[in-house]
Amino acid sequence: MLTLPLPAVSGLWGAAFAVAGIGLAVAPHLIALFGLVEGAGPAERMGEAMTVVGSGLILGQAPAAAAAGPVASGGSAEAGAGWAGAGRAPGRLLGRRT
């Protein structure tokens, strides 16, 4: 949802501020997620637990990249940025099922 306004951004500085804002919004989520994993998992299996969570994040981002790449190549970067936000939906749905 955070990337949906990106098609309205114009210019390098606008894009820089928009992406920085997205990073500031996402960072607490990542910190909390990995903190929960660290607190819930046994110390001797922490590497495995962090790998599973990291892989889950990557699998969630893969549909976004797959949807945004062809759109940006065939159309514009603004259209690709809009699809990046929409493309994460399948990963979110899969993440809720597990």
C-alpha positions in Angstrom: 0.0 0.0 0.0 2.9 2.4 0.7 4.1 2.2 -2.9 0.7 3.1 -4.5 1.3 6.9 -4.5 4.7 6.5 -6.3 3.2 7.0 -9.8 2.3 10.6 -8.7 5.9 11.4 -7.8 7.9 13.5 -10.2 11.6 14.3 -10.2 14.6 12.8 -8.5 14.1 14.6 -5.2 10.4 13.7 -5.1 11.3 10.1 -5.6 14.1 10.3 -3.0 11.7 11.7 -0.4 9.0 9.2 -1.2 11.3 6.2 -1.0 12.8 7.5 2.3 9.3 7.8 3.7 8.5 4.3 2.7 11.7 3.1 4.3 10.8 4.9 7.6 7.4 3.2 7.6 8.8 -0.3 6.8 11.8 -0.3 9.2 9.7 -0.6 12.4 7.9 -3.6 10.8 11.2 -5.4 10.0 12.6 -4.6 13.4 9.5 -5.9 15.2 9.4 -9.0 13.0 12.9 -10.1 13.5 12.7 -9.2 17.2 9.7 -11.5 17.6 11.6 -14.3 15.8 14.6 -13.8 18.1 12.4 -13.9 21.2 10.3 -16.9 20.1 13.0 -19.2 18.7 15.6 -21.2 20.6 19.1 -19.7 20.4 20.6 -22.8 18.8 18.2 -22.6 15.9 18.2 -18.8 15.4 20.0 -18.9 12.1 17.4 -21.2 10.7 14.6 -19.1 12.0 16.0 -15.9 10.6 16.5 -17.6 7.2 12.9 -18.8 7.1 11.6 -15.3 7.9 13.9 -13.7 5.4 12.9 -16.1 2.7 9.2 -15.4 3.5 9.9 -11.7 3.0 11.6 -12.4 -0.3 8.7 -14.6 -1.5 6.3 -11.8 -0.6 8.3 -9.3 -2.7 8.7 -11.6 -5.7 5.1 -11.2 -7.1 5.5 -7.4 -6.9 8.7 -7.5 -8.9 7.3 -9.9 -11.4 4.2 -7.7 -11.9 6.1 -4.3 -11.9 9.0 -5.3 -14.2 7.1 -5.9 -17.5 4.8 -3.0 -16.8 7.7 -0.6 -16.3 9.5 -2.0 -19.4 6.5 -1.8 -21.6 5.1 1.4 -20.3 6.5 3.8 -17.7 8.3 3.7 -14.4 5.2 5.3 -12.8 3.0 2.4 -14.0 5.5 -0.1 -12.8 5.7 1.5 -9.3 1.9 1.2 -9.0 1.9 -2.4 -9.9 4.7 -3.1 -7.4 2.2 -2.2 -4.6 -0.5 -4.3 -6.1 1.8 -7.2 -6.8 2.6 -7.8 -3.2 -1.0 -8.9 -2.5 -0.5 -12.6 -3.3 2.5 -12.8 -0.9 0.5 -11.2 1.8 -2.3 -13.7 1.3 0.1 -16.6 1.4 1.7 -15.2 4.5 -1.6 -15.0 6.4 -2.3 -18.7 5.7 0.8 -19.9 7.4 
